[in-house]
Amino acid sequence: VSLPPFLSLHNIVLPQAVAHLLTKTDMKSMDHWGDDKNRINGDNPTDIRSLVVGCGIVPMLVSNLKSSTSGNEVYGQSAICLGNIAGESPSLRAYLLECDSIPALLESLTREVFQNVSVDNMNMVDINDESHAEKIIWSIANLCRGRPAPILEQVLNATPHLCHFLESNNADIQLNACWALAYLTDESQKEVLQVLEDAGILRLVASFLKVEGRPSLVLGALRILCNFSYGNWRYIEIIFNSNILEDISRLLRIMGGKDVRIEACFLLSSIIAEGGNLSRVDGYMKAMVQSQNLVQLLLELIRDAHMDLKVEALWVIGNISEVASDKDLQILIKMGIIPALCHMNMEFLENKTIIMILDTFGHILSLGDESKAILHECGGVEVIEDLQTHKNDEVYRAASYLIDEHFGGDDSDEDYDLE
């Protein structure tokens, strides 16, 4: 069986090109490599990039970055090549990290961009070569991206540099630094979170929610804030005190991107669900309930949004209802949470979401006859009764419990004459 033409060509050409580069790394050689680098993005990049790596190019690229005599063009193209290879697969990324790609990139960064200034004294105003910094940070972001997460020790040294570049005036550098930190915090690794906390970036990242016209930056910032909020009330307190409710309301109302809205809902749910002790959760929840504009926006999403966004908005309301006082829950009922929940099409929801809705119905029913009557009027009792035939046992038991507990197991129509 003959190889595809593109692979046969590269099997011949690439080893020879790499062998040439291994013995000659002047500017002209790297210019040719740069052209070949662009061709790697062709019909079958995975096979070709794996072939390039197998030819021994990675150690040479790392060596170029560590050398003080390679020249800016060679540094930049070496960084781009590493970034392209890293972005292809977790296995190639892991190999690049084993080859000390990040230390090499950081060495080139401090030497060529900041003229050997220590990371603690870096100043965005003093950037010597912004173009080179852009390539380095992009490459580091690719080395941090993907699952499984990279080994912490291989990437941790990059975090102080990435924190500094969050303040860059270069939009691409700032964006790639933000997403690199989003990837690094994705596993909520304590060491990474501590470095970022020491750098004081949480309030800076929260301020990115105010940025207009840059949804990718806003999404990356939301991801970082979500990662920080999982299970750590101390971080949540910093985030919440950054006046994010107003910013999130604006994102839900104005930002057209579904991904941004979903991530904003994630953050709200996380603040409530992971908020620490009860007094803190109560404070966060009261602020959300009192922000009637925010609740109305969430209810609009539940009624009108695409299903995955609708579900995340549902979870925010469900999490608020879980910890709300009777008084605050009554406020939510007056704002219309009952019809919003009752009119959901249960057929398209995951079991855990249905159970969350049933739990919310339970909190509503516990308020007494008035709330029970509203639930009945909106068709909620019929929804609960129908769920008694659900094929999932957990859903069935949750629905049956509500009927038995609040309606005595009788036909609810006989108990409520709403005329």
N, C-alpha and C positions, 0 to 999 in steps of 0.2 A: 504494500500500500504506500503510495507516494505521499509525502508531506504536503500540506497546503503551500502554495507558492510563497506567501508572505513569511511562513515559518521557515521554509527551506532557505530563503534569502537571508533571513536574520541568523539562521544557524551557521551560515558561512561568513556573513559580513560582520556580525556583532563580535564574535570571538576575536577576529582580526583587528577590529577597531579598538576593542578593550586592550588587546596585547600591545597595540601601538601606544595607547594612552598610558599604559603601565610603565613604558620606557620614555615617554615624552609628554610632559604636561604643560607645554608652553601655551600661550594665549590662542594661537592658531588651532592647536589640537582641540582645546576646549570649545572653541567656536564650532568646530565640526561636530563635537559631541552634543553641543546644544541643539544643533539642527536635528541630529539623530534622536535626541530626547523628545523633540516635538513629534517625531514619527512614531514614537513608542505609544502614543495615544491613538493608535490606529484600530484595525479591525478586531484584533484579539489581544488587548493590552496585557491580560493576565499571563498568557504564555510567553509573550515577548519580555515582559518585565522580569519574570522568573528566570528566563534565559540570560538576561543581562546580569542579574544577581549571581547566577551560576558561573558566569565568566570572570567573576572576581572584581567587579567594578566598585562595590561598596567600600572595601578597605581603602581604595585609592581616593574615593570622594571624601572619606573621613580624613585621610592624610592631607588632602588639599586644604581642607578647612582649618586644620591645625597648623599648617605651614605659614610662616610669616612672609613668604616670598611669592605666593601663588598669584596674587593680584586680584583686584576686586571682581573682574569679570569671571575668573575661575571660581572664586568664593561663591558668587551668586549662582552660577550654573550648577555648582556642586550641591548647593542647598536645594535648588529646584529639583534636581534629580532625586535626591533623598526623599523629598516631599512627595514626588510622584510615585516612587516605589512604595513608600510607607502607606499611602492612601489606597493601595491595591488590595491588600488582604492582611488579616491579623498575623499570619505566619511571617510574611515579609516584614511587617512592622516590628515583630518581635526580634527578627534577625538583625534589623538595623539598630535596634536598641542594644542588643548584645554587642554590637560593633562600636559602642560608645558614640553613636551619632549625636545625641543631645549634648554631651560635653564638648564635642567638636564644634557644633553649631554655636554653643554659648561662648566658646573660646574665640571663635571668629567674630561673634557679636561684640564682645567687650574690647577686642583688639582693633577691629576696623570701624565700628560704629561709635564707640565711646572712648577710643584711644586709651585703652587699658585703665579706665576709671573703674573703681570697685562698684559693685552693685548697689551698695548703700549710698553712694554719691552720684548715681546716675541722674542726669537732668535732661528732660526731653528737649530743652532748648539747645543742648550741646550735641545733638546727634550729628555725626560727621557724614554719614552716608545713609540717607533715609531709604533709598532704593534697596540697599543691601539688608537693612533692618527688616524691610517688608518681606523679603524672600526668606530670611531666617525665621521670623515669627510664623509665617505661613507653613514652613516645613515642620517646625516644632508642633504646631497645632495638629498636623496630620499624624505626627508620631504619638500624640496623646489621644487620638480619636479611636473609637471602636471598642468592641467587646470580644474577648475578655479584656478587662482594663489592663494597661501595662503594669509591669512590676514597679511598685512605688519608688524604690531606690533608684530606678533608671530615669525617672522623670522629675523627682522632687526638687532637684536643684534648679529646674527651669522656672518654678513658680515665682520667686522674687522678681525675676526679669519680666515675666508676663504681667505681674502686678504693676510694675513701672510703666509698661507700654499701654495699660488701660488709659493712661492720661495723655497718650499721643494725640497730636492734632491731625495725624494721617489716618483717614477713615479706615483704610484697609488694614493697617497695623493694629489699630484699636479693635476692629472687628475680630481679627484672627486671635489676638491676645484674649479677648473675651471668650471666644468659643473654646480655645485651648483650656482655659480655666473651667469652663462648663464641663468639658470632658473629664478633667482631672478630679473635679468634685462629684462626679456622677455616682461614684461608689461611697460617697460621704466618708472618705478616709480621714481619720482624725488628724493625721500629720499634715495633710494638705490643708484642711480647714484651719488648723492652728496657724500655719504660715500665712494664710490669707487674712485671718483675723489680726495677726500681728502687724500686717501691712495696712490694716485699717481700710480695706476696700469695700466693705459691705455697703456703707452709705454711698460711696462713689458708684457702685454697681446699681444700687437702687435709684440713683439719679438718672441712669440711662433710660428708665421707664418714661421720662419726660421728653426724650429725644423724638422729634417728629421726622418722618421721611426715611427712617432707617429701621425697618421692621426686623431685619436679621440681627441687628445689635440689640434691640429690645428683647427679642426671643432668647438670645444668648444670656442676657442679663436675668431674665425671668428664670431660666434654667439654673443659673448659679444660685439665685435666691431660694429656689425650690430645694436644691441639693443641700443648702445650708439649713433649711428649716426642718428637715427630717429628724425628729427625735431630740432636738436641742432647743429648749426654751430660751436659753441665753441668746442664741443667734436670732431666734424669732423675735425677741424683744427689740433687738437692734433694727431688724427689718421693719417691724410694725411701727416703730417710732420714727421711721423715715417718711411718714405721711403717705404710705403707699396706697391707701384706700382710694384717695382721690385720683391717683395715677391709674390704678387698675380700672376704676369706673370709666375713665377717659379711654383706656384701651378697649374695654368691652363695648363702648359706645361708638368710637370713631375708627379704630384700627380695623381695616377690612380683613386682615389675615386670620384665617381660622386657627392656625397653629399658635399665634400670639394669644388669642382668646382662650384656647384650651390650656396653655401654660399658665395664664393668669388665674384660671379656675383652679388648676393644680395648687398654685401657691396659696390661694384662699383656703382651700380644703386642708392643706398641710398646716397652716397657722392654727386652725381650729383643732384638728385631730392630734397634732403634735405639740400643743402649746404649753406643756408642763403642768404645773399645779392648777387646781380648779379656779383660784382667784385670777390667775393670768388669763386662762381661757375665757372666763366670764367677762373680763375686760375687753378682750379682742372681739368676743361675740356681740357684746353690747354696742361696740363701735360699729360693727357691721350692720346690726339691726337698725341702729339709729341713722345709718347712712341709707336712707330709703331709696335714694337714686340707685345705689348699688344693687339692692335687693330687686328693685323693679327691672333693672337690666338683666339680672339673672333669670327672672321669671319670663322676660321676653325671649331669652335664649332657649329656655325650656319649651316655650310654645312654638318658636319659629325657626330655630337654628338647625343645621345639619345634625344628624343623629349623634355623632361622637362628641360634638360640642354641647349638644343638648344634655347628654349624659353627665358630662363634667360639671355643668351648671347644676344639675340635679344633686350631685354629690355635695356641692357647696351648701345648698339648702338643707340637705339631709344632715350634714355635719353640724350646721348651725342649730337645727332643731334638736339634735342629740343632747346639746349642752345648754339649751335655752331655758331660762326661767319661765314659769307659767305666763307671767306678764309679757315677756318678750315674744313668746310663742303666739300669744293672742294678737300681738302687733303684726306678726308675720301672717296670721290667718286673715286679718283685715286687709293686708296688702295683696292677698290672693294666692297663697301657696297651695290651698286645697284644690281649686280647679286645675291649677298647673300640674299637680301630681296625678289627679284623677284622669286627666285626658291623655296621659302617656300611653302609648301602644306597648303593652307589656310583652307582646309577642317578639319584639325585636330587642329586648333588654337581656343582659346577662342575669343569671340567678342572683348574684350578690347585689346587683342594683335593685332588683325587685324586692329583695329582703330589706334593703335600706329604706325603700318606699313604704313597705309594711311597718317597719319600725317607726317611721315618721307618722304614719297613720295612728299607730299606738300612742305616741306622745300627744297627738291631737285629741284622740278619743278620751284620754285621761283627764282632759280639761272639763268634761261634763257635757250636759245635754245640749247646750247651745252649739258647741263645736261638733258634736255628734250629728246634730240636725243639718249643719252646713255640709258635712261630709256626705250625708245621705242625699241631700239636694243636688250635689255635684256628681252623683253617681259613684261615690267612693265605696259604699257598702256593696254595690253590685260588683265592683272591681275585686274587692276582697273575697266575695263569695265565689267568683269565677276562679280565683287563684287556688281555691280548695281542690280543684281538679288538676292542678299543675303537676306535671310528671316528676318534677324535682321534689324529693321528700322534705327538704328543709323549707322550701317555699310553701308547700302544702301545710306543714305543721305551723308555720308562722301565721298563715292566713286563718287556719282553723282556730288557733289560739285567740285571735282578735274577735272572731265571731262568737266563740264560747264565752270569752271574758267580758265583752261589751254588749252583746246582744242575746246572751243566754242560749245561743244555738237556735233561736227561733227565726222565722222569716222576718226580716227587718221591716218589710212593707207593712206588717201588722202592727209594729211598734211605733211607726211614725206616720201620722196623718198630717201632711204638710200643707193641706188646703187652708 
